[in-house]
Amino acid sequence: MRILVIEDEPSLREGLEDLFGSAGYRIESVADGLSGVRRGVDEAVDLIVLDLMLPDLDGIEVCRRIREVRPRVPILMLTARGAQEDKVRGLRSGADDYVTKPFGIDELLARVESLARRSMPRGDDLEPVLLDECTFDFGRSVAQRNDAAIALTAREVSILRWLYLHRERAVSRAELLEHVWGSSGDMQTRTVDMTIANLRQKIERNPKEPAVVVTVKGIGYAWGNR
Ligand code: CA
């Protein structure tokens, strides 16, 4: 889970970096609105903590611009005490929640954890999906082709679910490592390729010409029928 903090006040920014860092999140921070938009639209960012009062673009505008590109990324806004109007404007611009300054660190962490939980793509509530005559039931973690059940490992289900939930685009190996394995950097992208090669043996009609987990040259993998 990578959190982006957009906050111009250096002491608060550093405080938030320490707080989220010690809570086990990966963290990056920027000090102005334009940098915030630039980083916030990046898929690598999983959650955004956004100060309302910024020197260039204000938080409302930053939120609006990020939302145009990423309708679902969780955004927590930091607002000034008592400014009811700011909270309303913040929520209207697309923020999911807000915390009023000055805030207690426990409250802030609790709000972030709750937003993170809500946004986690789990897929338990998905209807079974049919692709290339293979049925995938993400909730029950099973697949079926020609009335024959296919046993999938938890990791294989996670890969399929991630690709399906992001089926409008290709997914990189690094992204799969991060979100399926929960790892980055120290693991090899070859691990992904080997796992997917095994998965294809199980689910594809012809593993040499995959129709479910397709290779996207130069990027990684994608759900078959985008
Ligand atoms: Ca500020």
py3Dmol code that shows the C-alpha trace and the ligand (Angstrom):
import py3Dmol

protein = """\
ATOM      1  CA  MET A   1       0.000   0.000   0.000  1.00  0.00           C
ATOM      2  CA  ARG A   2       1.566   3.260  -1.103  1.00  0.00           C
ATOM      3  CA  ILE A   3       0.291   6.541   0.322  1.00  0.00           C
ATOM      4  CA  LEU A   4       0.839   9.913  -1.320  1.00  0.00           C
ATOM      5  CA  VAL A   5       0.860  12.910   1.033  1.00  0.00           C
ATOM      6  CA  ILE A   6       0.215  16.325  -0.520  1.00  0.00           C
ATOM      7  CA  GLU A   7       0.996  18.915   2.143  1.00  0.00           C
ATOM      8  CA  ASP A   8       2.956  22.171   1.910  1.00  0.00           C
ATOM      9  CA  GLU A   9       3.802  22.590   5.580  1.00  0.00           C
ATOM     10  CA  PRO A  10       7.201  20.859   6.050  1.00  0.00           C
ATOM     11  CA  SER A  11       6.819  19.849   9.708  1.00  0.00           C
ATOM     12  CA  LEU A  12       3.397  18.292   9.133  1.00  0.00           C
ATOM     13  CA  ARG A  13       4.567  16.592   5.957  1.00  0.00           C
ATOM     14  CA  GLU A  14       7.516  15.025   7.749  1.00  0.00           C
ATOM     15  CA  GLY A  15       5.303  14.038  10.649  1.00  0.00           C
ATOM     16  CA  LEU A  16       2.928  12.243   8.310  1.00  0.00           C
ATOM     17  CA  GLU A  17       5.821  10.507   6.551  1.00  0.00           C
ATOM     18  CA  ASP A  18       7.046   9.179   9.908  1.00  0.00           C
ATOM     19  CA  LEU A  19       3.575   8.196  11.030  1.00  0.00           C
ATOM     20  CA  PHE A  20       2.603   6.249   7.911  1.00  0.00           C
ATOM     21  CA  GLY A  21       6.100   4.862   7.525  1.00  0.00           C
ATOM     22  CA  SER A  22       6.100   3.372  11.013  1.00  0.00           C
ATOM     23  CA  ALA A  23       2.583   2.026  10.431  1.00  0.00           C
ATOM     24  CA  GLY A  24       4.035  -0.054   7.604  1.00  0.00           C
ATOM     25  CA  TYR A  25       2.848   1.938   4.594  1.00  0.00           C
ATOM     26  CA  ARG A  26       5.072   2.959   1.767  1.00  0.00           C
ATOM     27  CA  ILE A  27       4.986   6.685   1.558  1.00  0.00           C
ATOM     28  CA  GLU A  28       5.868   9.509  -0.759  1.00  0.00           C
ATOM     29  CA  SER A  29       5.145  13.198  -0.352  1.00  0.00           C
ATOM     30  CA  VAL A  30       4.969  16.382  -2.364  1.00  0.00           C
ATOM     31  CA  ALA A  31       4.618  20.014  -1.246  1.00  0.00           C
ATOM     32  CA  ASP A  32       2.387  21.567  -3.895  1.00  0.00           C
ATOM     33  CA  GLY A  33      -0.799  20.911  -5.813  1.00  0.00           C
ATOM     34  CA  LEU A  34       0.609  20.467  -9.308  1.00  0.00           C
ATOM     35  CA  SER A  35       3.118  17.857  -8.148  1.00  0.00           C
ATOM     36  CA  GLY A  36       0.252  16.277  -6.245  1.00  0.00           C
ATOM     37  CA  VAL A  37      -1.816  15.885  -9.401  1.00  0.00           C
ATOM     38  CA  ARG A  38       1.170  14.559 -11.324  1.00  0.00           C
ATOM     39  CA  ARG A  39       1.896  11.887  -8.722  1.00  0.00           C
ATOM     40  CA  GLY A  40      -1.734  11.255  -7.756  1.00  0.00           C
ATOM     41  CA  VAL A  41      -2.798  10.104 -11.211  1.00  0.00           C
ATOM     42  CA  ASP A  42      -0.097   7.416 -11.125  1.00  0.00           C
ATOM     43  CA  GLU A  43      -1.534   3.930 -10.590  1.00  0.00           C
ATOM     44  CA  ALA A  44       1.334   3.150  -8.206  1.00  0.00           C
ATOM     45  CA  VAL A  45      -0.313   5.403  -5.613  1.00  0.00           C
ATOM     46  CA  ASP A  46      -3.001   3.519  -3.654  1.00  0.00           C
ATOM     47  CA  LEU A  47      -4.317   6.228  -1.343  1.00  0.00           C
ATOM     48  CA  ILE A  48      -3.953  10.007  -1.144  1.00  0.00           C
ATOM     49  CA  VAL A  49      -3.848  12.294   1.891  1.00  0.00           C
ATOM     50  CA  LEU A  50      -4.497  15.778   0.563  1.00  0.00           C
ATOM     51  CA  ASP A  51      -4.241  19.098   2.366  1.00  0.00           C
ATOM     52  CA  LEU A  52      -6.969  21.557   1.408  1.00  0.00           C
ATOM     53  CA  MET A  53      -4.800  24.682   1.661  1.00  0.00           C
ATOM     54  CA  LEU A  54      -1.918  24.525  -0.797  1.00  0.00           C
ATOM     55  CA  PRO A  55       0.159  27.312  -2.315  1.00  0.00           C
ATOM     56  CA  ASP A  56      -0.661  26.829  -5.993  1.00  0.00           C
ATOM     57  CA  LEU A  57      -3.714  24.692  -6.784  1.00  0.00           C
ATOM     58  CA  ASP A  58      -5.936  24.238  -3.744  1.00  0.00           C
ATOM     59  CA  GLY A  59      -6.906  20.787  -2.534  1.00  0.00           C
ATOM     60  CA  ILE A  60     -10.348  20.998  -4.133  1.00  0.00           C
ATOM     61  CA  GLU A  61      -8.869  21.490  -7.585  1.00  0.00           C
ATOM     62  CA  VAL A  62      -6.202  18.837  -7.007  1.00  0.00           C
ATOM     63  CA  CYS A  63      -8.901  16.398  -5.968  1.00  0.00           C
ATOM     64  CA  ARG A  64     -11.017  17.204  -9.012  1.00  0.00           C
ATOM     65  CA  ARG A  65      -8.117  16.696 -11.426  1.00  0.00           C
ATOM     66  CA  ILE A  66      -7.046  13.395  -9.871  1.00  0.00           C
ATOM     67  CA  ARG A  67     -10.667  12.185  -9.888  1.00  0.00           C
ATOM     68  CA  GLU A  68     -10.970  12.822 -13.617  1.00  0.00           C
ATOM     69  CA  VAL A  69      -8.249  10.267 -14.216  1.00  0.00           C
ATOM     70  CA  ARG A  70      -8.802   7.919 -11.265  1.00  0.00           C
ATOM     71  CA  PRO A  71     -12.435   7.831 -10.143  1.00  0.00           C
ATOM     72  CA  ARG A  72     -11.807   5.251  -7.443  1.00  0.00           C
ATOM     73  CA  VAL A  73      -8.516   6.051  -5.711  1.00  0.00           C
ATOM     74  CA  PRO A  74      -9.272   6.811  -2.029  1.00  0.00           C
ATOM     75  CA  ILE A  75      -8.668  10.465  -1.106  1.00  0.00           C
ATOM     76  CA  LEU A  76      -8.619  11.724   2.481  1.00  0.00           C
ATOM     77  CA  MET A  77      -8.713  15.493   2.810  1.00  0.00           C
ATOM     78  CA  LEU A  78      -7.185  17.527   5.634  1.00  0.00           C
ATOM     79  CA  THR A  79      -9.330  20.550   6.436  1.00  0.00           C
ATOM     80  CA  ALA A  80      -9.129  23.394   8.908  1.00  0.00           C
ATOM     81  CA  ARG A  81     -11.058  23.252  12.152  1.00  0.00           C
ATOM     82  CA  GLY A  82     -14.584  24.564  12.030  1.00  0.00           C
ATOM     83  CA  ALA A  83     -14.589  25.222   8.302  1.00  0.00           C
ATOM     84  CA  GLN A  84     -17.791  23.292   7.616  1.00  0.00           C
ATOM     85  CA  GLU A  85     -17.961  24.762   4.154  1.00  0.00           C
ATOM     86  CA  ASP A  86     -14.518  23.330   3.323  1.00  0.00           C
ATOM     87  CA  LYS A  87     -15.621  19.840   4.299  1.00  0.00           C
ATOM     88  CA  VAL A  88     -18.652  20.060   2.066  1.00  0.00           C
ATOM     89  CA  ARG A  89     -16.610  21.414  -0.838  1.00  0.00           C
ATOM     90  CA  GLY A  90     -14.031  18.712  -0.270  1.00  0.00           C
ATOM     91  CA  LEU A  91     -16.555  15.912  -0.353  1.00  0.00           C
ATOM     92  CA  ARG A  92     -18.276  17.421  -3.389  1.00  0.00           C
ATOM     93  CA  SER A  93     -14.988  17.577  -5.283  1.00  0.00           C
ATOM     94  CA  GLY A  94     -14.656  13.842  -4.813  1.00  0.00           C
ATOM     95  CA  ALA A  95     -12.844  13.289  -1.508  1.00  0.00           C
ATOM     96  CA  ASP A  96     -13.939  10.121   0.295  1.00  0.00           C
ATOM     97  CA  ASP A  97     -13.440  11.414   3.799  1.00  0.00           C
ATOM     98  CA  TYR A  98     -11.844  14.282   5.693  1.00  0.00           C
ATOM     99  CA  VAL A  99      -9.970  14.856   8.932  1.00  0.00           C
ATOM    100  CA  THR A 100      -9.982  18.215  10.650  1.00  0.00           C
ATOM    101  CA  LYS A 101      -6.710  19.857  11.691  1.00  0.00           C
ATOM    102  CA  PRO A 102      -5.400  19.573  14.332  1.00  0.00           C
ATOM    103  CA  PHE A 103      -6.002  15.828  14.365  1.00  0.00           C
ATOM    104  CA  GLY A 104      -4.841  13.042  16.611  1.00  0.00           C
ATOM    105  CA  ILE A 105      -2.594  10.492  14.952  1.00  0.00           C
ATOM    106  CA  ASP A 106      -4.818   7.611  16.064  1.00  0.00           C
ATOM    107  CA  GLU A 107      -7.805   9.175  14.383  1.00  0.00           C
ATOM    108  CA  LEU A 108      -5.896   9.827  11.184  1.00  0.00           C
ATOM    109  CA  LEU A 109      -4.520   6.284  11.063  1.00  0.00           C
ATOM    110  CA  ALA A 110      -7.957   4.832  11.725  1.00  0.00           C
ATOM    111  CA  ARG A 111      -9.476   6.838   8.862  1.00  0.00           C
ATOM    112  CA  VAL A 112      -6.714   5.831   6.477  1.00  0.00           C
ATOM    113  CA  GLU A 113      -7.033   2.164   7.425  1.00  0.00           C
ATOM    114  CA  SER A 114     -10.768   2.269   6.950  1.00  0.00           C
ATOM    115  CA  LEU A 115     -10.445   3.898   3.506  1.00  0.00           C
ATOM    116  CA  ALA A 116      -7.768   1.403   2.522  1.00  0.00           C
ATOM    117  CA  ARG A 117      -9.982  -1.510   3.530  1.00  0.00           C
ATOM    118  CA  ARG A 118     -12.954  -0.173   1.648  1.00  0.00           C
ATOM    119  CA  SER A 119     -10.975   0.344  -1.528  1.00  0.00           C
ATOM    120  CA  MET A 120      -9.258  -3.048  -1.539  1.00  0.00           C
ATOM    121  CA  PRO A 121     -10.453  -4.919  -4.624  1.00  0.00           C
ATOM    122  CA  ARG A 122     -11.495  -8.268  -3.239  1.00  0.00           C
ATOM    123  CA  GLY A 123     -13.846  -9.559  -5.859  1.00  0.00           C
ATOM    124  CA  ASP A 124     -15.876 -11.614  -3.376  1.00  0.00           C
ATOM    125  CA  ASP A 125     -19.025  -9.933  -4.581  1.00  0.00           C
ATOM    126  CA  LEU A 126     -18.363 -10.594  -8.271  1.00  0.00           C
ATOM    127  CA  GLU A 127     -20.717 -12.686 -10.341  1.00  0.00           C
ATOM    128  CA  PRO A 128     -19.068 -15.673 -12.032  1.00  0.00           C
ATOM    129  CA  VAL A 129     -17.290 -14.530 -15.181  1.00  0.00           C
ATOM    130  CA  LEU A 130     -17.286 -16.489 -18.447  1.00  0.00           C
ATOM    131  CA  LEU A 131     -14.313 -16.141 -20.781  1.00  0.00           C
ATOM    132  CA  ASP A 132     -13.271 -18.439 -23.614  1.00  0.00           C
ATOM    133  CA  GLU A 133     -15.722 -21.063 -22.358  1.00  0.00           C
ATOM    134  CA  CYS A 134     -14.102 -21.066 -18.944  1.00  0.00           C
ATOM    135  CA  THR A 135     -16.093 -19.885 -15.909  1.00  0.00           C
ATOM    136  CA  PHE A 136     -14.340 -18.063 -13.075  1.00  0.00           C
ATOM    137  CA  ASP A 137     -15.986 -17.774  -9.693  1.00  0.00           C
ATOM    138  CA  PHE A 138     -13.746 -15.396  -7.755  1.00  0.00           C
ATOM    139  CA  GLY A 139     -15.857 -15.532  -4.634  1.00  0.00           C
ATOM    140  CA  ARG A 140     -15.563 -19.315  -4.366  1.00  0.00           C
ATOM    141  CA  SER A 141     -12.039 -19.384  -5.835  1.00  0.00           C
ATOM    142  CA  VAL A 142     -12.830 -21.969  -8.486  1.00  0.00           C
ATOM    143  CA  ALA A 143     -12.798 -22.164 -12.255  1.00  0.00           C
ATOM    144  CA  GLN A 144     -14.576 -24.582 -14.528  1.00  0.00           C
ATOM    145  CA  ARG A 145     -14.133 -25.635 -18.147  1.00  0.00           C
ATOM    146  CA  ASN A 146     -16.358 -28.181 -19.902  1.00  0.00           C
ATOM    147  CA  ASP A 147     -18.018 -29.113 -16.600  1.00  0.00           C
ATOM    148  CA  ALA A 148     -14.627 -29.987 -15.126  1.00  0.00           C
ATOM    149  CA  ALA A 149     -13.641 -28.059 -12.007  1.00  0.00           C
ATOM    150  CA  ILE A 150     -10.153 -26.568 -12.047  1.00  0.00           C
ATOM    151  CA  ALA A 151      -8.393 -26.297  -8.703  1.00  0.00           C
ATOM    152  CA  LEU A 152      -6.659 -22.960  -8.334  1.00  0.00           C
ATOM    153  CA  THR A 153      -4.243 -21.817  -5.649  1.00  0.00           C
ATOM    154  CA  ALA A 154      -5.034 -18.671  -3.681  1.00  0.00           C
ATOM    155  CA  ARG A 155      -2.278 -16.876  -5.558  1.00  0.00           C
ATOM    156  CA  GLU A 156      -3.630 -17.898  -8.930  1.00  0.00           C
ATOM    157  CA  VAL A 157      -7.080 -16.664  -7.949  1.00  0.00           C
ATOM    158  CA  SER A 158      -5.554 -13.368  -6.812  1.00  0.00           C
ATOM    159  CA  ILE A 159      -3.806 -12.931 -10.149  1.00  0.00           C
ATOM    160  CA  LEU A 160      -6.973 -13.648 -12.123  1.00  0.00           C
ATOM    161  CA  ARG A 161      -9.027 -11.384  -9.895  1.00  0.00           C
ATOM    162  CA  TRP A 162      -6.533  -8.534 -10.204  1.00  0.00           C
ATOM    163  CA  LEU A 163      -6.414  -8.823 -13.984  1.00  0.00           C
ATOM    164  CA  TYR A 164     -10.209  -9.013 -14.180  1.00  0.00           C
ATOM    165  CA  LEU A 165     -10.769  -6.017 -11.892  1.00  0.00           C
ATOM    166  CA  HIS A 166      -8.344  -4.004 -14.032  1.00  0.00           C
ATOM    167  CA  ARG A 167      -9.450  -5.482 -17.334  1.00  0.00           C
ATOM    168  CA  GLU A 168      -9.598  -2.070 -19.041  1.00  0.00           C
ATOM    169  CA  ARG A 169      -5.795  -1.997 -19.129  1.00  0.00           C
ATOM    170  CA  ALA A 170      -2.657  -4.108 -19.101  1.00  0.00           C
ATOM    171  CA  VAL A 171      -1.010  -4.917 -15.774  1.00  0.00           C
ATOM    172  CA  SER A 172       2.761  -4.930 -15.293  1.00  0.00           C
ATOM    173  CA  ARG A 173       4.696  -7.702 -13.582  1.00  0.00           C
ATOM    174  CA  ALA A 174       5.804  -5.237 -10.920  1.00  0.00           C
ATOM    175  CA  GLU A 175       2.176  -4.396 -10.179  1.00  0.00           C
ATOM    176  CA  LEU A 176       1.295  -8.069  -9.799  1.00  0.00           C
ATOM    177  CA  LEU A 177       4.282  -8.594  -7.512  1.00  0.00           C
ATOM    178  CA  GLU A 178       3.192  -5.675  -5.393  1.00  0.00           C
ATOM    179  CA  HIS A 179      -0.505  -6.470  -5.146  1.00  0.00           C
ATOM    180  CA  VAL A 180      -0.613 -10.265  -5.382  1.00  0.00           C
ATOM    181  CA  TRP A 181       2.648 -11.168  -3.661  1.00  0.00           C
ATOM    182  CA  GLY A 182       2.693  -8.034  -1.493  1.00  0.00           C
ATOM    183  CA  SER A 183       6.288  -7.474  -2.393  1.00  0.00           C
ATOM    184  CA  SER A 184       8.425  -5.170  -4.435  1.00  0.00           C
ATOM    185  CA  GLY A 185      12.039  -4.820  -5.381  1.00  0.00           C
ATOM    186  CA  ASP A 186      13.485  -7.915  -3.795  1.00  0.00           C
ATOM    187  CA  MET A 187      11.434 -10.383  -5.824  1.00  0.00           C
ATOM    188  CA  GLN A 188      12.067 -11.294  -9.411  1.00  0.00           C
ATOM    189  CA  THR A 189       9.558 -10.571 -12.135  1.00  0.00           C
ATOM    190  CA  ARG A 190      10.424 -14.066 -13.399  1.00  0.00           C
ATOM    191  CA  THR A 191       8.408 -15.372 -10.448  1.00  0.00           C
ATOM    192  CA  VAL A 192       5.340 -13.824 -12.045  1.00  0.00           C
ATOM    193  CA  ASP A 193       6.069 -15.381 -15.433  1.00  0.00           C
ATOM    194  CA  MET A 194       6.541 -18.836 -13.935  1.00  0.00           C
ATOM    195  CA  THR A 195       3.344 -18.626 -11.903  1.00  0.00           C
ATOM    196  CA  ILE A 196       1.385 -17.469 -14.939  1.00  0.00           C
ATOM    197  CA  ALA A 197       2.874 -20.230 -17.093  1.00  0.00           C
ATOM    198  CA  ASN A 198       1.562 -22.778 -14.561  1.00  0.00           C
ATOM    199  CA  LEU A 199      -1.790 -21.053 -14.370  1.00  0.00           C
ATOM    200  CA  ARG A 200      -2.147 -21.167 -18.148  1.00  0.00           C
ATOM    201  CA  GLN A 201      -1.566 -24.912 -18.124  1.00  0.00           C
ATOM    202  CA  LYS A 202      -4.623 -25.208 -15.928  1.00  0.00           C
ATOM    203  CA  ILE A 203      -7.066 -22.742 -17.415  1.00  0.00           C
ATOM    204  CA  GLU A 204      -6.230 -22.139 -21.059  1.00  0.00           C
ATOM    205  CA  ARG A 205      -7.672 -24.199 -23.872  1.00  0.00           C
ATOM    206  CA  ASN A 206      -4.287 -23.934 -25.559  1.00  0.00           C
ATOM    207  CA  PRO A 207      -1.581 -22.668 -23.171  1.00  0.00           C
ATOM    208  CA  LYS A 208       0.609 -21.744 -26.140  1.00  0.00           C
ATOM    209  CA  GLU A 209      -2.061 -19.381 -27.426  1.00  0.00           C
ATOM    210  CA  PRO A 210      -3.601 -18.023 -24.244  1.00  0.00           C
ATOM    211  CA  ALA A 211      -7.025 -16.409 -24.467  1.00  0.00           C
ATOM    212  CA  VAL A 212      -7.632 -15.693 -20.771  1.00  0.00           C
ATOM    213  CA  VAL A 213      -4.337 -14.355 -19.433  1.00  0.00           C
ATOM    214  CA  VAL A 214      -2.842 -12.717 -22.478  1.00  0.00           C
ATOM    215  CA  THR A 215       0.652 -11.300 -22.802  1.00  0.00           C
ATOM    216  CA  VAL A 216       0.909  -7.602 -23.575  1.00  0.00           C
ATOM    217  CA  LYS A 217       4.271  -6.988 -25.136  1.00  0.00           C
ATOM    218  CA  GLY A 218       6.457  -4.491 -23.307  1.00  0.00           C
ATOM    219  CA  ILE A 219       4.012  -4.212 -20.385  1.00  0.00           C
ATOM    220  CA  GLY A 220       2.972  -7.496 -18.836  1.00  0.00           C
ATOM    221  CA  TYR A 221      -0.373  -9.249 -18.837  1.00  0.00           C
ATOM    222  CA  ALA A 222      -4.053  -8.523 -19.341  1.00  0.00           C
ATOM    223  CA  TRP A 223      -7.468 -10.109 -18.961  1.00  0.00           C
ATOM    224  CA  GLY A 224      -8.298 -11.748 -22.286  1.00  0.00           C
ATOM    225  CA  ASN A 225     -11.174  -9.949 -23.920  1.00  0.00           C
ATOM    226  CA  ARG A 226     -10.530  -6.345 -23.114  1.00  0.00           C
TER     227      ARG A 226
END
"""
ligand_1 = """\
1
CA
Ca -1.422 23.748 3.862
"""
view = py3Dmol.view(width=600, height=400)
view.addModel(protein, "pdb")
view.setStyle({"model": 0}, {"cartoon": {"style": "trace"}})
view.addModel(ligand_1, "xyz")
view.setStyle({"model": 1}, {"stick": {}})
view.zoomTo()
view.show()
